[in-house]
Amino acid sequence: MKVFQFVKSSYSTLEKDCVEVARNVPGAVAVRDSKRAAGPVLVLTPTAWNAFRASLSRQP
């Protein structure tokens, strides 16, 4: 069983929650809503995660 260790985004504050990311499981990057820790978790490959992050930096 995978046990993800989530870290809250640096964009999260006390007033504004954001996302949490876990990168401690080899071959997987897990993402969840920081307001819903018991909610659904999106699990991506590291390649997909890197592509997603790269696409964010290309936004106008």
C-alpha positions in Angstrom: 0.0 0.0 0.0 1.3 3.5 -0.9 1.5 5.9 1.9 1.9 9.4 0.5 3.5 12.1 2.6 1.8 15.3 1.5 3.4 18.7 1.6 1.3 21.8 1.3 2.0 24.2 -1.6 4.0 27.3 -0.8 1.1 29.2 -2.4 -1.2 28.1 0.5 -1.9 30.4 3.3 -4.2 30.4 6.3 -6.8 32.3 4.3 -6.3 30.5 1.0 -5.9 26.8 0.7 -4.4 25.3 -2.4 -3.0 21.9 -3.1 -0.7 19.3 -1.4 1.8 17.2 -3.3 3.4 13.9 -2.3 6.6 12.8 -4.1 7.8 10.2 -1.7 6.6 7.1 -3.5 8.9 6.1 -6.4 7.2 6.4 -9.8 4.3 8.4 -8.5 3.3 12.0 -7.7 0.1 12.4 -5.7 -1.9 15.7 -5.6 -4.9 16.5 -3.4 -6.9 19.6 -2.4 -5.5 20.9 0.9 -9.0 21.7 2.1 -10.1 18.1 1.6 -7.3 15.9 3.0 -9.7 12.9 3.1 -10.9 13.6 -0.4 -9.8 12.1 -3.7 -6.1 11.9 -4.7 -4.9 12.3 -8.2 -1.8 10.1 -8.9 0.4 10.9 -11.8 3.7 9.6 -13.2 6.6 11.9 -12.6 6.8 12.5 -16.4 3.1 13.6 -16.4 3.7 15.8 -13.4 6.7 17.5 -14.9 4.8 18.2 -18.1 1.9 19.7 -16.2 4.2 21.9 -14.2 6.0 23.0 -17.4 2.7 23.9 -19.0 1.8 26.2 -16.1 5.0 28.2 -16.6 4.0 28.8 -20.2 0.7 30.4 -19.4 0.4 34.1 -20.2 
